Amino acid sequence: MFDKILVVCVGNICRSPIGERLLKKLLPHKDVASAGIASAKSGLVGKPADRTAIEVAAEHNVNVAEHASQQLTSELCKQYDLILVMEKGHIEALTSIAPEARGKTMLFGQWIGQKDIPDPYRQSKEAFEFAYDLIEQSANEWVRKLK
Protein backbone atom coordinates (compact mmCIF):
# COMPACT_ATOMS: atom_id res chain seq x y z
CA MET A 1 0.00 0.00 0.00
CA PHE A 2 2.63 2.55 1.06
CA ASP A 3 5.67 1.39 -0.89
CA LYS A 4 7.10 4.82 -1.65
CA ILE A 5 7.71 7.14 1.31
CA LEU A 6 9.00 10.72 1.25
CA VAL A 7 10.35 12.29 4.46
CA VAL A 8 10.23 16.09 4.57
CA CYS A 9 11.69 18.86 6.73
CA VAL A 10 12.81 22.43 6.01
CA GLY A 11 16.31 22.26 4.53
CA ASN A 12 16.69 18.50 4.04
CA ILE A 13 20.03 18.47 5.89
CA CYS A 14 19.16 17.41 9.47
CA ARG A 15 15.92 15.64 10.33
CA SER A 16 14.61 14.30 7.04
CA PRO A 17 17.89 12.65 5.93
CA ILE A 18 18.04 10.83 9.28
CA GLY A 19 14.38 9.81 9.00
CA GLU A 20 14.93 8.65 5.43
CA ARG A 21 17.97 6.52 6.27
CA LEU A 22 16.35 5.02 9.37
CA LEU A 23 13.25 4.00 7.41
CA LYS A 24 15.43 2.58 4.60
CA LYS A 25 17.34 0.53 7.17
CA LEU A 26 14.17 -0.71 8.88
CA LEU A 27 12.07 -1.14 5.71
CA PRO A 28 14.58 -2.23 3.05
CA HIS A 29 11.77 -3.33 0.70
CA LYS A 30 10.32 0.21 0.58
CA ASP A 31 11.43 3.12 -1.61
CA VAL A 32 12.28 5.95 0.79
CA ALA A 33 13.62 9.42 -0.04
CA SER A 34 13.67 12.87 1.55
CA ALA A 35 13.32 16.51 0.53
CA GLY A 36 13.15 20.00 2.01
CA ILE A 37 10.37 22.55 1.87
CA ALA A 38 12.89 25.41 1.65
CA SER A 39 16.05 23.72 0.33
CA ALA A 40 16.20 25.96 -2.74
CA LYS A 41 15.31 29.16 -0.85
CA SER A 42 18.02 28.36 1.71
CA GLY A 43 20.66 27.60 -0.94
CA LEU A 44 20.97 24.02 0.28
CA VAL A 45 20.13 22.00 -2.85
CA GLY A 46 22.89 19.48 -3.44
CA LYS A 47 24.52 20.19 -0.06
CA PRO A 48 25.41 17.33 2.30
CA ALA A 49 23.70 16.65 5.60
CA ASP A 50 24.65 18.86 8.52
CA ARG A 51 27.96 17.82 10.10
CA THR A 52 26.41 17.21 13.53
CA ALA A 53 23.54 15.24 11.98
CA ILE A 54 26.11 13.01 10.24
CA GLU A 55 28.00 12.55 13.51
CA VAL A 56 24.96 11.75 15.66
CA ALA A 57 23.50 9.38 13.05
CA ALA A 58 26.86 7.59 12.71
CA GLU A 59 26.91 7.02 16.47
CA HIS A 60 23.72 4.99 15.90
CA ASN A 61 25.09 3.14 12.86
CA VAL A 62 23.04 5.22 10.43
CA ASN A 63 24.94 6.68 7.50
CA VAL A 64 23.78 10.04 6.13
CA ALA A 65 27.24 11.07 4.90
CA GLU A 66 26.35 10.62 1.21
CA HIS A 67 23.12 12.57 1.45
CA ALA A 68 22.47 15.54 -0.86
CA SER A 69 19.64 17.97 -0.13
CA GLN A 70 16.81 18.30 -2.64
CA GLN A 71 13.90 20.70 -2.94
CA LEU A 72 10.36 19.43 -2.41
CA THR A 73 8.31 19.89 -5.58
CA SER A 74 4.81 19.03 -6.71
CA GLU A 75 6.31 16.52 -9.16
CA LEU A 76 8.29 14.85 -6.38
CA CYS A 77 5.17 14.59 -4.21
CA LYS A 78 3.30 12.83 -7.02
CA GLN A 79 5.89 10.03 -6.99
CA TYR A 80 5.24 8.99 -3.36
CA ASP A 81 2.38 7.18 -1.61
CA LEU A 82 3.06 8.59 1.86
CA ILE A 83 4.72 11.88 2.84
CA LEU A 84 5.96 12.30 6.40
CA VAL A 85 6.70 15.80 7.70
CA MET A 86 8.50 16.79 10.92
CA GLU A 87 6.19 19.58 12.15
CA LYS A 88 2.52 20.52 11.88
CA GLY A 89 3.49 23.73 10.08
CA HIS A 90 5.18 21.68 7.37
CA ILE A 91 1.79 20.30 6.34
CA GLU A 92 0.63 23.79 5.33
CA ALA A 93 3.93 24.59 3.64
CA LEU A 94 3.80 21.33 1.69
CA THR A 95 0.18 21.96 0.75
CA SER A 96 1.13 25.33 -0.73
CA ILE A 97 3.71 23.56 -2.93
CA ALA A 98 1.58 20.51 -3.76
CA PRO A 99 -2.10 20.87 -2.73
CA GLU A 100 -2.92 17.47 -4.18
CA ALA A 101 -0.52 15.79 -1.71
CA ARG A 102 -2.39 16.88 1.44
CA GLY A 103 -4.36 13.63 1.74
CA LYS A 104 -1.22 11.49 1.85
CA THR A 105 0.76 13.71 4.24
CA MET A 106 1.16 12.84 7.93
CA LEU A 107 3.44 13.79 10.80
CA PHE A 108 6.58 11.69 11.24
CA GLY A 109 5.96 11.79 15.02
CA GLN A 110 2.29 10.84 14.63
CA TRP A 111 2.47 7.62 16.66
CA ILE A 112 4.68 8.66 19.59
CA GLY A 113 2.57 11.44 21.09
CA GLN A 114 5.28 13.90 20.04
CA LYS A 115 3.56 15.60 17.16
CA ASP A 116 6.49 17.88 16.20
CA ILE A 117 10.12 16.85 15.98
CA PRO A 118 12.07 20.06 16.72
CA ASP A 119 14.68 21.33 14.29
CA PRO A 120 18.19 20.98 15.75
CA TYR A 121 19.82 23.10 13.03
CA ARG A 122 22.53 25.41 14.43
CA GLN A 123 21.94 24.07 17.93
CA SER A 124 23.96 21.90 20.32
CA LYS A 125 24.84 18.27 19.77
CA GLU A 126 22.33 17.50 22.53
CA ALA A 127 19.58 19.06 20.41
CA PHE A 128 20.58 16.74 17.53
CA GLU A 129 20.60 13.75 19.89
CA PHE A 130 17.14 14.69 21.16
CA ALA A 131 15.81 15.00 17.60
CA TYR A 132 17.51 11.73 16.63
CA ASP A 133 15.84 9.89 19.52
CA LEU A 134 12.41 11.20 18.50
CA ILE A 135 13.04 10.31 14.85
CA GLU A 136 14.16 6.81 15.83
CA GLN A 137 11.11 6.24 18.07
CA SER A 138 8.85 7.52 15.29
CA ALA A 139 10.53 5.39 12.62
CA ASN A 140 10.06 2.29 14.77
CA GLU A 141 6.37 3.07 15.15
CA TRP A 142 5.98 3.67 11.41
CA VAL A 143 7.61 0.28 10.79
CA ARG A 144 4.92 -1.36 12.95
CA LYS A 145 2.21 0.41 10.97
CA LEU A 146 3.68 -0.25 7.53
CA LYS A 147 4.84 -3.88 7.75
C-alpha positions as CSV (number, residue, x, y, z in Angstrom):
1,M,0.0,0.0,0.0
2,F,2.6,2.5,1.1
3,D,5.7,1.4,-0.9
4,K,7.1,4.8,-1.6
5,I,7.7,7.1,1.3
6,L,9.0,10.7,1.2
7,V,10.4,12.3,4.5
8,V,10.2,16.1,4.6
9,C,11.7,18.9,6.7
10,V,12.8,22.4,6.0
11,G,16.3,22.3,4.5
12,N,16.7,18.5,4.0
13,I,20.0,18.5,5.9
14,C,19.2,17.4,9.5
15,R,15.9,15.6,10.3
16,S,14.6,14.3,7.0
17,P,17.9,12.6,5.9
18,I,18.0,10.8,9.3
19,G,14.4,9.8,9.0
20,E,14.9,8.7,5.4
21,R,18.0,6.5,6.3
22,L,16.4,5.0,9.4
23,L,13.3,4.0,7.4
24,K,15.4,2.6,4.6
25,K,17.3,0.5,7.2
26,L,14.2,-0.7,8.9
27,L,12.1,-1.1,5.7
28,P,14.6,-2.2,3.0
29,H,11.8,-3.3,0.7
30,K,10.3,0.2,0.6
31,D,11.4,3.1,-1.6
32,V,12.3,6.0,0.8
33,A,13.6,9.4,0.0
34,S,13.7,12.9,1.5
35,A,13.3,16.5,0.5
36,G,13.2,20.0,2.0
37,I,10.4,22.5,1.9
38,A,12.9,25.4,1.6
39,S,16.1,23.7,0.3
40,A,16.2,26.0,-2.7
41,K,15.3,29.2,-0.8
42,S,18.0,28.4,1.7
43,G,20.7,27.6,-0.9
44,L,21.0,24.0,0.3
45,V,20.1,22.0,-2.9
46,G,22.9,19.5,-3.4
47,K,24.5,20.2,-0.1
48,P,25.4,17.3,2.3
49,A,23.7,16.6,5.6
50,D,24.7,18.9,8.5
51,R,28.0,17.8,10.1
52,T,26.4,17.2,13.5
53,A,23.5,15.2,12.0
54,I,26.1,13.0,10.2
55,E,28.0,12.5,13.5
56,V,25.0,11.7,15.7
57,A,23.5,9.4,13.1
58,A,26.9,7.6,12.7
59,E,26.9,7.0,16.5
60,H,23.7,5.0,15.9
61,N,25.1,3.1,12.9
62,V,23.0,5.2,10.4
63,N,24.9,6.7,7.5
64,V,23.8,10.0,6.1
65,A,27.2,11.1,4.9
66,E,26.3,10.6,1.2
67,H,23.1,12.6,1.5
68,A,22.5,15.5,-0.9
69,S,19.6,18.0,-0.1
70,Q,16.8,18.3,-2.6
71,Q,13.9,20.7,-2.9
72,L,10.4,19.4,-2.4
73,T,8.3,19.9,-5.6
74,S,4.8,19.0,-6.7
75,E,6.3,16.5,-9.2
76,L,8.3,14.8,-6.4
77,C,5.2,14.6,-4.2
78,K,3.3,12.8,-7.0
79,Q,5.9,10.0,-7.0
80,Y,5.2,9.0,-3.4
81,D,2.4,7.2,-1.6
82,L,3.1,8.6,1.9
83,I,4.7,11.9,2.8
84,L,6.0,12.3,6.4
85,V,6.7,15.8,7.7
86,M,8.5,16.8,10.9
87,E,6.2,19.6,12.2
88,K,2.5,20.5,11.9
89,G,3.5,23.7,10.1
90,H,5.2,21.7,7.4
91,I,1.8,20.3,6.3
92,E,0.6,23.8,5.3
93,A,3.9,24.6,3.6
94,L,3.8,21.3,1.7
95,T,0.2,22.0,0.8
96,S,1.1,25.3,-0.7
97,I,3.7,23.6,-2.9
98,A,1.6,20.5,-3.8
99,P,-2.1,20.9,-2.7
100,E,-2.9,17.5,-4.2
101,A,-0.5,15.8,-1.7
102,R,-2.4,16.9,1.4
103,G,-4.4,13.6,1.7
104,K,-1.2,11.5,1.9
105,T,0.8,13.7,4.2
106,M,1.2,12.8,7.9
107,L,3.4,13.8,10.8
108,F,6.6,11.7,11.2
109,G,6.0,11.8,15.0
110,Q,2.3,10.8,14.6
111,W,2.5,7.6,16.7
112,I,4.7,8.7,19.6
113,G,2.6,11.4,21.1
114,Q,5.3,13.9,20.0
115,K,3.6,15.6,17.2
116,D,6.5,17.9,16.2
117,I,10.1,16.9,16.0
118,P,12.1,20.1,16.7
119,D,14.7,21.3,14.3
120,P,18.2,21.0,15.8
121,Y,19.8,23.1,13.0
122,R,22.5,25.4,14.4
123,Q,21.9,24.1,17.9
124,S,24.0,21.9,20.3
125,K,24.8,18.3,19.8
126,E,22.3,17.5,22.5
127,A,19.6,19.1,20.4
128,F,20.6,16.7,17.5
129,E,20.6,13.7,19.9
130,F,17.1,14.7,21.2
131,A,15.8,15.0,17.6
132,Y,17.5,11.7,16.6
133,D,15.8,9.9,19.5
134,L,12.4,11.2,18.5
135,I,13.0,10.3,14.8
136,E,14.2,6.8,15.8
137,Q,11.1,6.2,18.1
138,S,8.9,7.5,15.3
139,A,10.5,5.4,12.6
140,N,10.1,2.3,14.8
141,E,6.4,3.1,15.1
142,W,6.0,3.7,11.4
143,V,7.6,0.3,10.8
144,R,4.9,-1.4,13.0
145,K,2.2,0.4,11.0
146,L,3.7,-0.3,7.5
147,K,4.8,-3.9,7.7
